[in-house]
Amino acid sequence: MPQVAAAVPEPEADLAFHGTALMDGNTVEVRLMPRNDGPAAVTDASVRLRWSVPLAQAQQLPARCVREDERTVVCATGALAVGAAGQRLRVPVRLRDRPAEVTLEIGTAWSGGAVDKDRSNDRLNVLVLDTGDAYAF
């Protein structure tokens, strides 16, 4: 009788993103703190930031961020220990136009293979008005 390998359970982690988004003219600055509430550590993760309007063609993104398409940037958060916050991300972007408001979608792009059963704290939509005020999420 052939032996069947037992399925290896996927690790489970609960990623969350907290921070602020501030819009001034055609510039939006996102400050974000990733967190992992476990129960497993995450070896590497990334966050996707998607705007409701196109970004300007030229951007000066942080070294751990890349442009995915005309409205989206993906940034590495690095490893996230259980019960700990990761490194703070500061992501300034320029918008193509100068809208009065934008919606920013924030979500996990990669979680190092871990399963996150609570998506309520790592999938967020933030309305950001061109007021110069920081909008918390």
HELIX and SHEET records of a PDB file:
HELIX    1   1 ARG A  119  ASN A  121  5                                   3    
SHEET    1   A 4 ALA A  84  ALA A  85  0                                        
SHEET    2   A 4 THR A  27  ASN A  36 -1                                        
SHEET    3   A 4 LEU A  15  ASP A  24 -1                                        
SHEET    4   A 4 ALA A 134  ALA A 136 -1                                        
SHEET    1   B 3 ALA A  84  ALA A  85  0                                        
SHEET    2   B 3 THR A  27  ASN A  36 -1                                        
SHEET    3   B 3 LEU A  89  ARG A  94 -1                                        
SHEET    1   C 5 CYS A  65  ASP A  69  0                                        
SHEET    2   C 5 THR A  72  ALA A  76 -1                                        
SHEET    3   C 5 SER A  46  TRP A  51 -1                                        
SHEET    4   C 5 GLU A 101  TRP A 110 -1                                        
SHEET    5   C 5 ARG A 123  LEU A 129 -1                                        
END                                                                             
